[in-house]
Amino acid sequence: MSPTIPFSSPSSLSHRFSHDNLHIRLKGPLEMPQAEELVRFLQSHQESCQRIFLDVRGITHVQPDAAENIRTFLQQGGIAGERVHFKGENGFLMAATGNRILTVPAPKKEHACKGNCPNCRCRHEKSAA
């Protein structure tokens, strides 16, 4: 059974524990009901981990009130700012003072070699075939 919390869709939040850290992944739109559920989840698990990683790259839309709700909880909820790490650009909308935001560069376009690029590594494989 996948560790999920019922949001508007069953797969909008998943979590796991790894090396005393809590990893939470959010998907879909972030609206007030999802933000309130995330806050309740953080309240119930904040004592059982050292750091909290919130992967917000899967969020498609952030409602301003929902972001403010999360930010207010992080400022006043008793979680030290340096314990919370956001992963993704949406973290800038939700982070409180002291939180870290980890940005991940977009993946580079995969190289499609045609055997004629400078210093080609696979040219000899193509000509040997």
SVG drawing of the C-alpha trace seen along z (x, -y; Angstrom):
<svg xmlns="http://www.w3.org/2000/svg" viewBox="-11 -35 48 40">
<polyline fill="none" stroke="black" stroke-width="0.4" points="0.0,0.0 1.4,-3.4 1.8,-5.9 -0.7,-8.6 -2.9,-11.1 -6.4,-11.7 -6.3,-15.0 -8.6,-15.8 -7.0,-12.9 -5.4,-10.0 -2.0,-10.5 -1.5,-14.2 0.7,-13.7 3.1,-10.8 5.8,-10.5 8.6,-8.3 11.2,-8.3 14.8,-7.9 17.8,-8.3 15.7,-10.1 14.4,-12.5 10.8,-12.9 10.4,-13.2 7.1,-14.5 6.1,-14.8 3.2,-17.0 1.4,-16.7 -1.4,-18.6 -2.9,-21.9 -2.2,-23.2 -5.4,-24.7 -6.6,-25.4 -7.8,-21.9 -4.5,-20.4 -2.5,-23.0 -4.5,-22.4 -4.0,-18.6 -0.2,-19.1 0.0,-21.3 -1.8,-18.6 0.5,-16.0 3.6,-18.1 2.3,-18.7 1.9,-15.0 5.3,-14.0 7.6,-16.9 8.9,-15.2 9.8,-12.0 12.4,-13.3 15.4,-15.6 14.8,-17.3 11.8,-17.6 12.1,-17.7 9.1,-19.0 9.3,-18.1 6.9,-20.7 8.0,-20.2 4.8,-18.3 2.5,-21.1 0.7,-22.5 -0.9,-25.6 -0.5,-27.3 -3.4,-29.1 -2.0,-32.2 -4.0,-31.5 -2.8,-27.9 0.8,-29.1 0.3,-31.7 -1.2,-29.0 1.9,-26.8 4.3,-29.7 2.5,-30.8 2.6,-27.4 6.3,-27.1 7.0,-30.4 4.9,-29.7 4.5,-25.9 7.6,-25.1 9.7,-23.7 13.1,-25.3 13.6,-27.0 16.8,-25.1 15.0,-21.8 12.7,-22.4 14.0,-22.1 11.8,-22.7 12.7,-21.1 11.5,-23.0 10.7,-26.6 7.3,-26.5 9.1,-26.5 9.7,-30.2 5.9,-30.7 5.7,-28.7 9.0,-29.0 9.4,-30.8 12.5,-32.6 15.3,-30.0 13.9,-27.4 16.1,-26.2 15.0,-26.0 16.7,-23.5 16.3,-24.3 16.9,-21.6 17.9,-22.6 15.7,-21.4 17.1,-18.2 19.2,-18.9 18.0,-17.7 19.3,-14.2 22.1,-14.1 20.9,-12.5 24.2,-11.6 24.3,-11.2 27.9,-10.1 29.2,-13.4 29.7,-15.5 33.2,-16.5 34.9,-14.0 32.1,-11.5 32.3,-8.5 30.0,-6.3 31.2,-7.0 33.4,-3.9 30.5,-1.8 28.3,-3.0 31.0,-2.4 31.9,1.0 28.3,2.2"/>
</svg>
